[in-house]
Amino acid sequence: MSLINIDNVTLHLGGRLVLDQVSMTVEPGEIVTIVGPNGSGKSTLMKVVIGALQPESGTVTRQKGLRIGYVPQKLHIDPTLPLTVRRFLSLPKRVSNDAAHAALADAGVGHLCMRQMTDLSGGQFQRVLLARALLSNPDLLILDEATQGLDQSGSADFYSQIETLRQDKGVAVLMVSHELHVVMSTSDRVICLNGHVCCHGAPEHVASAPEYRALFGTGTHGALALYRHDHSHDHCDHDHTYDHSHNHGHDHPQEKAKSA
Ligand SMILES: Nc1ncnc2c1ncn2[C@@H]1O[C@H](COP(=O)(O)OP(=O)(O)OP(=O)(O)O)[C@@H](O)[C@H]1O
């Protein structure tokens, strides 16, 4: 049984169609990545997956008893607040020393237990957030642009830790990422979202799909196009009310983005 089964989900926010008949699944132990331009509904879809937003139509089914660990994009901590990593892991719920040490070790930062949160580098901080997400021994990890702000080698290290976790613990991973070069090497399946599911499948399949190329270009240029997109909003001013021009004849967004 799938861990998550999203079936034909439609949702408007502020009068705008944000998710249009989106379907997707996450199977046990697989790494699924959502890519898409700014404003294409990626974060909204994540909120639907964790149950923070309810769709207007369609269904969201989570495996019974599913444990989800969520790693946010960032978390603001008051810089004047003295807070060690160890204490942070016990907020809001106290955890044992053993559990805290195990989670930190699994996230690759076992040595940082007694450091101040405010002294951590960006990469260390994200790993502590990862450790916090691991405390519940999740079946599914959700990462929403968890490496934003890290340099290329920092984010490559982070994703390699994620792959190790999947291997060692069999945890499934659903992530949003703008880093196409990393996504293409670490994911089992990629879902390209632009309000609707434009295309989906194995990374090589998606990278060569016309719908994906229309959005991101080809090869490394694709990654660069997305990067540029991220930093200057000039080449794609989607307001996603929205734009079906990239649909290229894919008139069946309800086709489920799942493995065969
Ligand atoms: N609470 C809200 N009320 C109204 N509109 C919203 C709300 N949340 C999101 N939106 C709109 O929904 C659309 C999708 O937003 P979402 O954050 O899901 O996109 P995204 O793909 O994650 O974007 P990005 O890559 O920039 O993070 C955007 O047009 C956004 O402005």
The ligand as a Tripos MOL2 file, in Angstrom:
@<TRIPOS>MOLECULE
LIG
   31    33     1     0     0
SMALL
NO_CHARGES

@<TRIPOS>ATOM
      1 N1         -2.4950   31.4170    1.7580 N.pl3     1 LIG1
      2 C1         -2.5270   31.7940    0.4780 C.ar      1 LIG1
      3 N2         -3.4550   32.6420    0.0100 N.ar      1 LIG1
      4 C2         -3.4970   33.0200   -1.2800 C.ar      1 LIG1
      5 N3         -2.6440   32.5660   -2.2140 N.ar      1 LIG1
      6 C3         -1.6770   31.7180   -1.8110 C.ar      1 LIG1
      7 C4         -1.5600   31.2790   -0.4480 C.ar      1 LIG1
      8 N4         -0.5190   30.4140   -0.3560 N.ar      1 LIG1
      9 C5         -0.0100   30.3230   -1.6020 C.ar      1 LIG1
     10 N5         -0.6970   31.0880   -2.4630 N.ar      1 LIG1
     11 C6         -0.4600   31.2370   -3.9090 C.3       1 LIG1
     12 O1         -0.5000   29.9350   -4.4640 O.3       1 LIG1
     13 C7          0.4670   29.7940   -5.4970 C.3       1 LIG1
     14 C8          1.3630   28.5860   -5.2020 C.3       1 LIG1
     15 O2          2.1380   28.8560   -4.0540 O.3       1 LIG1
     16 P1          3.1970   27.7960   -3.4990 P.3       1 LIG1
     17 O3          3.8520   28.4180   -2.3120 O.co2     1 LIG1
     18 O4          2.5350   26.4910   -3.3090 O.co2     1 LIG1
     19 O5          4.2050   27.7080   -4.7350 O.3       1 LIG1
     20 P2          5.6590   27.0560   -4.8120 P.3       1 LIG1
     21 O6          5.6880   26.2410   -6.0630 O.co2     1 LIG1
     22 O7          5.9980   26.3710   -3.5390 O.co2     1 LIG1
     23 O8          6.5480   28.3670   -5.0230 O.3       1 LIG1
     24 P3          8.0900   28.6950   -4.6760 P.3       1 LIG1
     25 O9          8.9260   27.8640   -5.5900 O.co2     1 LIG1
     26 O10         8.1850   30.1430   -5.0020 O.co2     1 LIG1
     27 O11         8.3190   28.3970   -3.2140 O.co2     1 LIG1
     28 C9          1.2130   31.1180   -5.5580 C.3       1 LIG1
     29 O12         0.6340   31.8840   -6.6070 O.3       1 LIG1
     30 C10         0.9350   31.7450   -4.2120 C.3       1 LIG1
     31 O13         0.9510   33.1490   -4.3050 O.3       1 LIG1
@<TRIPOS>BOND
     1     1     2 1
     2     2     3 ar
     3     2     7 ar
     4     3     4 ar
     5     4     5 ar
     6     5     6 ar
     7     6     7 ar
     8     6    10 ar
     9     7     8 ar
    10     8     9 ar
    11     9    10 ar
    12    10    11 1
    13    11    12 1
    14    11    30 1
    15    12    13 1
    16    13    14 1
    17    13    28 1
    18    14    15 1
    19    15    16 1
    20    16    17 2
    21    16    18 1
    22    16    19 1
    23    19    20 1
    24    20    21 2
    25    20    22 1
    26    20    23 1
    27    23    24 1
    28    24    25 2
    29    24    26 1
    30    24    27 1
    31    28    29 1
    32    28    30 1
    33    30    31 1
@<TRIPOS>SUBSTRUCTURE
     1 LIG1         1 GROUP 0 **** ****
